[in-house]
Amino acid sequence: MSYPNTYRMGCSTSGGICGSEVFDDSLVVTAVHFEYSTIESVQVQIDEHPSSYEAGEYVSKSLPKDGLQHVLCLLMGLVFLGVT
C-alpha cells in the first residue's frame, strides 16, 4: 500500500514509558489520518541560527497563519536544552 501524500516525521528517545514501565531499545510508530485538516511541515537546524529563539522565529514565520490551530515540535532534547 502506498501513501504518496504523507508527511513522515520522527525523533529519537532514550526509552519509552507505558503506564508504570520503562522500555529501552524500543520503537513506537503512530499513523494519524485527518479527514478535514491541512498539514504543513517545517524543518529547521537549530545550529544554523544564532539561538534556539531565532530558530523558533523562523518556524513561526514559515507556517501559514490562517486557520492555524496547533503546532507539534519534534526536536533533539539535549541540543535544545543546551546540555551538550
C-alpha distances in whole Angstrom, upper triangle without the diagonal:
4,7,10,13,12,15,15,19,21,24,26,28,31,30,28,30,29,32,35,34,33,30,30,28,25,21,20,17,16,14,16,15,18,19,22,22,22,21,23,23,26,27,30,32,35,37,37,39,43,41,39,40,40,36,36,38,35,32,34,35,32,30,31,33,33,31,31,30,29,28,27,28,26,29,31,34,36,36,36,39,41,41,41
4,6,9,10,13,13,17,19,22,25,28,31,30,28,31,30,33,36,34,33,31,31,28,25,22,20,17,16,13,15,14,17,18,20,20,20,18,20,20,23,24,27,29,32,34,34,36,40,39,36,38,37,33,33,35,32,29,31,32,28,27,28,31,30,29,28,28,27,26,25,26,24,27,29,32,35,34,34,37,39,40,39
4,6,6,9,11,14,17,21,23,26,29,29,27,29,29,32,35,33,32,30,30,28,25,21,19,16,14,11,12,11,14,14,17,17,16,15,16,16,20,21,25,27,30,32,32,33,37,36,33,34,34,30,30,31,29,26,28,28,25,23,24,27,26,25,24,25,23,23,21,23,22,25,27,30,33,32,32,35,37,38,37
4,6,9,11,15,18,21,24,27,31,30,29,32,31,35,37,36,35,32,32,30,27,23,22,18,17,14,15,13,15,16,18,17,15,14,15,15,18,19,23,25,29,31,30,32,35,35,32,33,32,29,29,30,27,25,26,27,23,22,22,26,25,24,24,25,24,23,22,23,22,25,27,30,33,32,31,35,37,38,37
4,7,10,13,17,20,24,27,30,30,29,31,31,34,37,35,34,32,32,30,27,24,22,18,16,13,13,11,12,13,14,13,12,10,12,12,16,17,21,24,27,29,28,30,33,33,30,31,30,27,26,27,25,22,23,24,20,19,19,22,21,21,20,21,20,19,19,20,20,23,26,29,32,31,30,33,35,36,36
4,6,10,13,17,20,23,27,26,25,27,27,30,33,32,30,28,28,27,24,20,18,14,13,10,10,10,11,13,14,13,11,9,11,11,14,15,19,22,24,27,27,28,32,30,28,29,28,25,24,25,23,20,22,23,19,18,18,21,21,20,19,19,18,17,16,17,17,20,22,25,28,27,27,30,32,33,33
4,6,10,14,17,20,24,24,23,25,25,28,31,30,28,27,26,25,22,18,16,13,12,10,10,11,12,15,16,13,11,8,9,8,11,12,16,18,21,24,23,24,28,27,24,25,25,21,20,22,20,17,19,20,17,15,17,20,20,19,17,18,16,14,13,14,13,16,19,22,25,24,23,26,28,29,29
4,7,11,14,17,20,21,20,22,23,26,29,27,25,23,23,21,19,15,13,11,10,9,11,12,14,17,19,16,15,11,11,9,12,12,15,17,20,22,22,24,27,26,23,25,25,21,21,23,21,18,20,22,18,17,19,22,23,22,20,20,17,15,13,13,12,14,16,19,22,22,21,24,26,27,27
4,7,11,14,17,18,17,20,21,24,27,25,23,21,21,19,17,14,12,10,10,10,12,14,16,19,20,17,16,12,12,9,10,10,13,15,17,19,20,21,25,23,20,22,22,18,18,20,19,15,18,20,17,16,19,21,23,22,19,19,16,13,10,10,8,10,13,16,18,18,17,20,23,23,23
4,7,10,14,14,14,17,19,22,24,22,20,18,17,16,14,11,10,9,10,12,13,16,18,22,23,20,19,15,15,12,13,12,14,14,16,19,20,21,24,22,19,22,22,19,18,21,20,17,20,22,20,19,22,24,26,25,22,21,18,15,11,10,7,9,10,13,16,16,16,18,20,21,21
4,7,11,12,12,15,18,21,22,21,18,16,15,14,13,11,10,11,12,15,16,20,21,25,26,23,22,18,17,14,14,12,14,14,15,17,19,20,23,21,18,20,21,18,18,21,20,17,20,23,21,20,24,25,28,26,23,22,19,16,12,10,6,7,7,10,12,13,13,15,17,17,17
4,7,9,10,13,16,19,20,18,15,13,12,11,10,9,10,12,14,17,19,22,24,28,29,26,25,22,21,18,18,16,16,16,16,18,21,22,24,22,19,22,23,20,20,24,23,21,23,26,24,24,27,29,31,30,27,26,22,19,15,13,9,9,7,9,11,13,13,15,17,16,16
4,5,7,10,14,17,17,15,12,11,9,9,9,9,10,13,15,18,20,24,26,30,31,28,28,24,24,21,21,19,19,18,18,20,23,24,25,23,20,23,25,22,21,25,25,23,25,28,27,26,29,31,33,31,28,26,23,20,16,14,11,10,9,9,10,13,14,14,16,15,15
4,7,10,14,17,16,14,10,9,7,8,9,11,12,15,18,21,23,27,29,33,34,32,31,28,28,25,24,22,22,21,21,22,25,26,27,25,22,25,27,24,24,28,28,26,28,31,30,30,33,34,36,35,31,30,26,23,20,18,14,13,11,10,11,14,15,15,17,15,15
4,7,10,13,13,10,7,5,5,7,7,9,10,14,16,20,22,26,28,32,33,31,31,28,28,26,26,24,24,24,23,25,28,29,30,28,25,27,30,27,26,30,30,27,30,33,31,31,34,35,37,35,32,30,26,24,20,19,15,15,14,13,14,17,18,18,20,18,19
4,7,10,11,8,6,5,7,9,7,8,8,12,14,17,20,23,26,29,31,29,29,26,27,25,25,24,25,25,25,27,30,30,32,29,26,28,30,27,26,30,30,27,29,32,31,30,33,33,35,33,30,28,24,22,19,18,15,16,15,14,16,19,19,19,22,20,21
4,6,7,6,5,6,9,12,10,11,11,14,15,19,20,24,26,29,31,29,30,27,28,27,27,27,27,27,27,29,32,32,34,31,27,29,32,29,28,31,32,29,30,34,33,31,34,34,36,33,30,28,24,23,20,19,17,18,18,16,18,22,21,21,23,22,23
4,6,5,7,8,11,14,11,12,11,14,14,18,19,23,25,28,30,29,30,28,29,28,29,29,30,30,30,32,35,35,37,34,30,32,34,32,30,34,34,31,32,36,34,32,35,35,36,33,31,28,25,24,21,21,19,21,21,20,22,25,24,24,27,26,27
4,6,8,11,14,17,15,16,15,17,17,21,22,25,27,30,32,30,32,30,31,30,32,31,33,33,32,35,38,38,39,36,32,34,36,34,32,35,36,33,34,37,36,34,37,36,38,35,32,29,26,26,23,23,22,23,23,22,24,27,26,26,29,27,29
4,7,10,14,17,16,17,17,20,21,24,25,29,30,34,35,34,35,33,34,33,34,33,34,34,33,35,38,39,39,36,33,35,37,35,33,37,38,35,36,39,39,37,39,39,40,38,35,32,29,28,25,25,24,25,24,22,24,27,27,26,28,27,29
4,7,10,13,12,15,15,18,19,23,25,28,30,34,36,34,35,33,34,32,33,32,33,33,32,34,37,38,39,36,32,35,37,35,33,37,37,35,36,39,38,37,39,40,41,38,35,33,29,28,25,25,23,24,23,21,23,26,26,25,28,26,27
4,7,10,10,12,13,17,18,22,24,28,30,34,35,34,34,32,32,30,31,30,30,30,29,31,34,35,36,33,30,32,35,32,31,35,35,32,34,37,36,35,38,38,40,38,35,32,29,27,24,23,20,21,20,18,20,23,23,22,25,23,24
4,7,6,9,11,14,17,21,23,27,29,33,35,33,33,31,31,29,30,28,29,29,29,30,33,34,36,33,30,32,35,32,31,35,35,32,34,37,36,35,37,38,40,38,35,32,29,27,24,23,20,20,19,18,20,23,23,23,25,23,24
4,5,9,11,15,18,22,24,28,31,34,36,34,34,31,31,29,29,27,28,27,27,28,31,33,34,31,29,32,34,31,30,34,34,31,34,37,35,35,38,39,41,39,35,34,30,28,24,23,19,19,17,17,18,21,22,22,24,21,21
4,7,10,14,17,20,24,27,30,33,36,34,33,30,30,28,28,26,27,26,27,28,30,32,34,32,29,32,34,30,31,34,33,31,34,36,35,34,37,39,40,39,35,34,30,28,24,23,19,19,17,18,18,21,23,23,24,22,22
4,7,10,14,17,20,24,27,30,32,30,31,28,28,26,27,25,26,26,27,28,31,32,34,32,29,32,33,30,30,33,33,30,32,35,33,32,35,36,38,36,33,31,28,26,22,21,18,18,17,18,19,22,23,23,25,24,24
4,7,10,13,17,20,23,27,29,27,27,24,25,23,24,22,24,24,25,27,29,31,33,31,28,30,32,28,28,31,30,27,30,33,30,29,32,33,35,33,30,29,25,23,20,19,16,17,16,18,19,21,22,23,25,24,24
4,7,10,13,17,20,23,25,24,24,21,22,21,22,21,23,24,25,27,29,30,33,30,27,29,31,27,26,30,29,26,28,31,28,27,29,31,32,30,27,25,22,21,17,17,14,16,17,18,20,22,22,23,26,25,25
4,7,10,14,17,20,22,21,21,18,20,18,20,20,23,24,25,27,29,30,33,31,27,30,31,27,26,29,28,25,27,29,27,25,27,29,30,28,25,24,21,19,16,16,14,16,18,19,22,23,23,25,27,27,27
4,7,10,13,16,19,17,18,16,18,17,19,20,22,24,25,28,29,30,33,31,27,29,30,27,25,28,27,24,25,28,25,23,25,26,27,25,22,21,18,17,14,15,14,17,19,20,23,24,24,25,28,28,29
4,7,10,13,16,15,16,14,16,16,19,20,23,25,27,30,30,31,34,32,29,30,31,27,26,28,27,23,25,27,24,22,23,25,25,23,21,20,17,17,15,16,15,19,21,23,26,27,26,28,31,31,31
4,7,10,12,11,13,11,14,15,18,20,23,25,27,30,31,31,34,32,28,29,30,27,25,27,26,22,23,25,23,20,21,22,22,20,18,17,15,15,13,16,16,19,22,24,27,28,26,28,31,32,33
4,6,9,9,11,10,14,15,19,21,24,27,29,32,32,33,36,34,31,31,32,28,26,28,27,23,24,26,23,20,20,22,21,18,18,16,15,16,15,18,19,22,25,27,30,31,29,31,34,35,36
4,6,6,8,9,12,15,18,21,24,27,29,32,32,33,35,33,30,30,31,28,25,27,26,22,22,24,22,18,18,19,18,15,15,14,13,15,15,18,19,23,26,28,31,31,29,32,35,36,37
4,6,9,11,15,17,21,24,27,31,32,36,35,35,38,37,33,33,33,31,28,29,28,25,25,26,24,20,19,20,18,16,16,15,16,18,18,22,23,26,30,31,35,35,33,35,38,40,40
4,7,10,14,17,20,23,27,30,32,35,35,34,37,35,32,32,32,29,27,28,27,23,23,24,22,18,17,17,15,12,13,13,14,17,18,21,23,27,30,32,35,35,32,35,38,40,41
4,6,10,13,17,20,23,26,28,31,31,31,33,32,28,28,28,26,23,24,23,20,19,20,18,15,13,14,13,10,10,10,11,13,14,18,20,23,27,28,32,31,29,31,34,36,37
4,7,10,14,17,20,24,25,29,28,28,31,29,26,26,25,23,21,21,20,17,16,17,15,12,10,12,11,9,9,10,11,12,13,16,18,22,25,27,31,30,27,30,33,35,35
4,7,10,13,17,20,22,25,25,25,28,26,23,23,23,20,18,19,18,14,15,16,13,10,10,12,12,11,10,11,10,10,11,13,15,18,22,24,27,26,24,27,29,31,32
4,7,10,14,17,19,22,21,21,25,23,21,21,20,17,15,16,14,11,12,13,9,7,8,11,12,12,10,12,11,9,10,12,14,16,20,22,25,24,22,25,27,30,30
4,7,10,14,16,19,18,19,22,21,18,19,18,15,14,15,13,9,11,12,9,8,10,13,15,15,13,14,12,10,10,10,11,13,17,19,22,21,19,22,24,26,26
4,7,10,12,16,14,15,18,17,15,15,14,11,11,12,9,6,9,10,7,7,11,13,16,16,14,15,13,10,10,10,11,12,15,18,20,18,17,20,22,24,24
4,7,10,12,12,13,16,15,13,15,13,10,11,12,10,8,11,12,9,11,14,17,20,20,17,19,16,13,12,10,10,10,13,16,18,15,14,18,19,22,21
4,6,9,8,9,12,12,10,12,10,7,9,10,8,7,11,12,10,12,16,18,21,22,19,20,18,14,13,11,11,10,12,14,16,13,12,16,17,19,18
4,5,5,7,11,11,9,12,11,8,10,12,10,10,14,15,14,16,20,22,25,26,23,24,21,17,16,13,12,10,10,13,14,11,11,14,14,17,15
4,5,6,8,7,6,9,8,6,9,11,10,10,14,15,15,17,20,22,26,26,23,24,21,17,16,13,12,9,10,12,12,8,8,11,11,14,13
4,5,7,8,8,11,10,8,12,14,13,14,17,18,17,20,24,25,29,30,27,28,25,21,20,16,15,12,12,13,13,9,10,13,11,14,12
4,7,9,9,12,10,8,12,13,11,13,16,16,16,19,22,24,28,29,26,27,25,21,21,17,17,14,14,17,16,13,13,16,15,18,16
4,5,7,9,6,6,9,10,9,11,14,14,15,17,21,22,26,28,24,26,24,20,20,17,17,15,15,17,17,13,12,15,14,17,17
4,7,8,7,8,11,11,11,14,16,16,17,20,23,24,28,30,27,28,26,22,22,19,20,17,17,18,17,13,13,15,13,17,16
4,5,5,6,9,10,11,13,14,16,17,19,23,23,27,28,25,26,23,20,20,16,17,14,15,15,14,11,10,11,10,14,14
4,5,5,6,9,10,11,12,14,15,17,20,21,25,25,22,22,20,16,16,13,14,11,12,12,12,9,7,9,10,13,14
4,5,5,6,9,10,10,12,14,16,19,19,23,24,20,21,19,16,16,14,15,14,15,15,16,13,10,12,12,16,17
4,5,5,6,9,10,10,12,15,18,18,22,23,20,22,20,17,18,15,17,15,16,17,18,15,12,15,15,19,19
4,5,5,6,9,10,11,13,16,17,21,22,19,20,18,15,15,12,13,12,13,15,16,13,10,14,14,17,18
4,5,5,6,9,10,11,14,15,19,19,16,17,15,12,12,10,12,12,14,15,16,14,11,14,15,18,19
4,5,5,6,8,10,13,13,17,19,16,17,16,13,15,13,16,15,18,18,20,17,14,17,18,22,22
4,5,5,6,9,12,13,17,19,16,18,17,14,15,13,15,15,17,19,20,17,15,18,19,22,23
4,6,5,6,10,12,15,16,13,15,13,10,11,10,12,13,16,17,19,17,14,18,19,22,23
4,5,6,8,9,13,14,11,13,12,9,12,11,14,15,18,19,22,19,17,19,21,24,25
4,6,8,9,12,15,12,15,15,13,15,15,17,18,21,22,25,22,19,22,23,27,27
4,7,9,12,14,12,15,14,12,14,14,16,17,20,22,24,22,19,23,24,27,27
4,6,9,11,8,11,11,9,12,12,15,17,20,22,25,23,20,23,25,28,29
4,6,8,7,11,11,11,14,16,18,21,24,26,29,26,24,27,29,32,32
4,6,5,9,11,11,15,16,20,22,25,26,29,28,25,27,29,32,33
4,6,9,12,13,17,19,22,25,28,29,33,31,28,30,33,36,37
4,6,9,12,15,18,21,24,28,29,32,31,28,30,33,35,37
4,6,8,12,14,18,20,24,25,28,27,24,26,29,32,33
4,7,10,14,17,20,24,24,28,27,24,26,29,31,33
4,7,10,13,16,20,20,24,23,20,22,25,27,29
4,7,10,13,16,17,21,20,17,19,22,24,26
4,7,10,14,14,18,18,15,17,20,22,23
4,6,10,11,14,14,11,14,17,19,20
4,7,9,12,12,11,13,16,17,18
4,6,9,8,7,10,12,14,14
4,6,6,6,9,10,11,11
4,6,5,6,8,8,10
4,6,5,6,5,6
4,6,5,6,6
4,5,8,9
4,6,8
4,6
4
